[in-house]
C-alpha cells in the first residue's frame, strides 16, 4: 500500500510542478491555488508512505517520479528540447530509481 501511495505522491508532485510553471511565479491565481493544493497532497502522501518505507528510498523514488514526470511534461506539453544529453540524464535517473527500489525489497 505504501508504494501505491508513494506513486500518487510523485504524480501529484508532477502536477504541482507543472501548475507552478503555469502560475508564472505565482502571479496567476488559479494555477497558484492548484499548485498549493497539490503540494500539500503530495507532501502528505509522502509522509504517509514514509511511515513504512525507508526515508532514503521513499524520498528518492518521490523526487525521481517528480523529476522524470516533469521532464516528460516539459517535452511533450511545453515543447522543451529533448536533447541527447537530457535523455541520457533521464535514463540515468530512471536507472537509479530502479536500483533504489530493488535494494529496498
Contact map, one row per residue, 1 for C-alpha under 8 A:
111110000000000000000000000000000000000000000000000000000000000000000000000000000000000000000000000000000
111111000000000000000000000000000000000000000001110110000000000000000000000000000000000000000000000000000
111111100000000000000000000000000000000000000000100000000000000000000000000000000000000000000000000000000
111111110000000000000000000000000000000000000000000000000000000000000000000000000000000000000000000000000
111111111000000000000000000000000000000000001101100000000000000000000000000000000000000000000000000000000
011111111100000000000000000000000000000000001100100000000100110000000000000000000000000000000000000000000
001111111110000000000000000000000000000000000000000000000000010010000000000000000000000000000000000000000
000111111111000000000000000000000000000001001000000000000000000000000000000000000000000000000000000000000
000011111111100000000000000000000000000011111100000000000000010000000000000000000000000000000000000000000
000001111111110000000000000000000000000001000000000000000000111111000000000000000000000000000000000000000
000000111111111000000000000000000000000001000000000000000000000011001000000000000000000000000000000000000
000000011111111100000000000000000000011011000000000000000000000000000000000000000000000000000000000000000
000000001111111110000000000000000000011001000000000000000000000011000000000000000000000000000000000000000
000000000111111111000000000000000000000000000000000000000000000011101100000000000000000000000000000000000
000000000011111111100000000000000010010000000000000000000000000000000000000000000000000000000000000000000
000000000001111111110000000000000111011000000000000000000000000000000000000000000000000000000000000000000
000000000000111111111000000000000010000000000000000000000000000000000100000000000000000000000000000000000
000000000000011111111100000000000000000000000000000000000000000000000100100000000000000000000000000000000
000000000000001111111110000000110110000000000000000000000000000000000000000000000000000000000000000000000
000000000000000111111111110000110010000000000000000000000000000000000000000000000000000000000000000000000
000000000000000011111111100000000000000000000000000000000000000000000000000000000000000000000000000000000
000000000000000001111111000100100000000000000000000000000000000000000000000000000000000000000000000000000
000000000000000000111111111111110000000000000000000000000000000000000000000000000000000000000000000000000
000000000000000000011111111100000000000000000000000000000000000000000000000000000000000000000000000000000
000000000000000000011011111100000000000000000000000000000000000000000000000000000000000000000000000000000
000000000000000000010011111110110000000000000000000000000000000000000000000000000000000000000000000000000
000000000000000000000011111110010000000000000000000000000000000000000000000000000000000000000000000000000
000000000000000000000111111111110000000000000000000000000000000000000000000000000000000000000000000000000
000000000000000000000010011111111000000000000000000000000000000000000000000000000000000000000000000000000
000000000000000000000010000111111100000000000000000000000000000000000000000000000000000000000000000000000
000000000000000000110110010111111110000000000000000000000000000000000000000000000000000000000000000000000
000000000000000000110010011111111111000000000000000000000000000000000000000000000000000000000000000000000
000000000000000000000000000011111111100000000000000000000000000000000000000000000000000000000000000000000
000000000000000100100000000001111111110000000000000000000000000000000000000000000000000000000000000000000
000000000000001110110000000000111111111000000000000000000000000000000000000000000000000000000000000000000
000000000000000100000000000000011111111100000000000000000000000000000000000000000000000000000000000000000
000000000000000000000000000000001111111110000000000000000000000000000000000000000000000000000000000000000
000000000001101100000000000000000111111111000000000000000000000000000000000000000000000000000000000000000
000000000001100100000000000000000011111111100000000000000000000000000000000000000000000000000000000000000
000000000000000000000000000000000001111111110000000000000000000000000000000000000000000000000000000000000
000000001001000000000000000000000000111111111000000000000000000000000000000000000000000000000000000000000
000000011111100000000000000000000000011111111100000000000000000000000000000000000000000000000000000000000
000000001000000000000000000000000000001111111110000000000000000000000000000000000000000000000000000000000
000000001000000000000000000000000000000111111111000000000000000000000000000000000000000000000000000000000
000011011000000000000000000000000000000011111111100000000000000000000000000000000000000000000000000000000
000011001000000000000000000000000000000001111111110000000110010000000000000000000000000000000000000000000
000000000000000000000000000000000000000000111111111000000000000000000000000000000000000000000000000000000
010010000000000000000000000000000000000000011111111000000000000000000000000000000000000000000000000000000
011011000000000000000000000000000000000000001111111110000100000000000000000000000000000000000000000000000
010000000000000000000000000000000000000000000111111111100100000000000000000000000000000000000000000000000
000000000000000000000000000000000000000000000011111110000000000000000000000000000000000000000000000000000
010000000000000000000000000000000000000000000000111111000000000000000000000000000000000000000000000000000
010000000000000000000000000000000000000000000000111111101100000000000000000000000000000000000000000000000
000000000000000000000000000000000000000000000000010111111100000000000000000000000000000000000000000000010
000000000000000000000000000000000000000000000000010011111110000000000000000000000000000000000000000000000
000000000000000000000000000000000000000000000000000001111111000000000000000000000000000000000000000000000
000000000000000000000000000000000000000000000000000011111111100000000000000000000000000000000000000110010
000001000000000000000000000000000000000000000100110011111111110000000000000000000000000000000000000000000
000000000000000000000000000000000000000000000100000000111111111000000000000000000000000000000000000000000
000000000000000000000000000000000000000000000000000000011111111100000000000000000000000000000000100100000
000001000100000000000000000000000000000000000000000000001111111110000000000000000000000000000000100110000
000001101100000000000000000000000000000000000100000000000111111111000000000000000000000000000000000000000
000000000100000000000000000000000000000000000000000000000011111111100000000000000000000000000000000000000
000000000100000000000000000000000000000000000000000000000001111111110000000000000000000000001100100000000
000000100110110000000000000000000000000000000000000000000000111111111000000000000000000000000000000000000
000000000110110000000000000000000000000000000000000000000000011111111100000000000000000000000000000000000
000000000000010000000000000000000000000000000000000000000000001111111110000000000000000000000000000000000
000000000000000000000000000000000000000000000000000000000000000111111111000000000000000001001100000000000
000000000010010000000000000000000000000000000000000000000000000011111111100000000000000000000000000000000
000000000000010011000000000000000000000000000000000000000000000001111111110000000000000000000000000000000
000000000000000000000000000000000000000000000000000000000000000000111111111000000000000001000000000000000
000000000000000000000000000000000000000000000000000000000000000000011111111110000000000000000000000000000
000000000000000001000000000000000000000000000000000000000000000000001111111111000000000000000000000000000
000000000000000000000000000000000000000000000000000000000000000000000111111111110000000000000000000000000
000000000000000000000000000000000000000000000000000000000000000000000011111111111100000000000000000000000
000000000000000000000000000000000000000000000000000000000000000000000001111111110000000000000000000000000
000000000000000000000000000000000000000000000000000000000000000000000001111111100000000000000000000000000
000000000000000000000000000000000000000000000000000000000000000000000000111111110000000000000000000000000
000000000000000000000000000000000000000000000000000000000000000000000000011111111000000000000000000000000
000000000000000000000000000000000000000000000000000000000000000000000000011101111100000000000000000000000
000000000000000000000000000000000000000000000000000000000000000000000000001000111110000000000000000000000
000000000000000000000000000000000000000000000000000000000000000000000000001000011111011000000000000000000
000000000000000000000000000000000000000000000000000000000000000000000000000000001111111000000000000000000
000000000000000000000000000000000000000000000000000000000000000000000000000000000111111100000000000000000
000000000000000000000000000000000000000000000000000000000000000000000000000000000011111110000000000000000
000000000000000000000000000000000000000000000000000000000000000000000000000000000111111111000000000000000
000000000000000000000000000000000000000000000000000000000000000000000000000000000111111111100000000000000
000000000000000000000000000000000000000000000000000000000000000000000000000000000001111111110000000000000
000000000000000000000000000000000000000000000000000000000000000000000000000000000000111111111000000000000
000000000000000000000000000000000000000000000000000000000000000000010010000000000000011111111100000000000
000000000000000000000000000000000000000000000000000000000000000000000000000000000000001111111110000000000
000000000000000000000000000000000000000000000000000000000000000000000000000000000000000111111111000000000
000000000000000000000000000000000000000000000000000000000000000100010000000000000000000011111111100000000
000000000000000000000000000000000000000000000000000000000000000100010000000000000000000001111111110000000
000000000000000000000000000000000000000000000000000000000000000000000000000000000000000000111111111000000
000000000000000000000000000000000000000000000000000000000000000000000000000000000000000000011111111100000
000000000000000000000000000000000000000000000000000000000001100100000000000000000000000000001111111110000
000000000000000000000000000000000000000000000000000000000000000000000000000000000000000000000111111111000
000000000000000000000000000000000000000000000000000000000000000000000000000000000000000000000011111111100
000000000000000000000000000000000000000000000000000000001001100000000000000000000000000000000001111111110
000000000000000000000000000000000000000000000000000000001000100000000000000000000000000000000000111111111
000000000000000000000000000000000000000000000000000000000000000000000000000000000000000000000000011111111
000000000000000000000000000000000000000000000000000000000000000000000000000000000000000000000000001111111
000000000000000000000000000000000000000000000000000001001000000000000000000000000000000000000000000111111
000000000000000000000000000000000000000000000000000000000000000000000000000000000000000000000000000011111
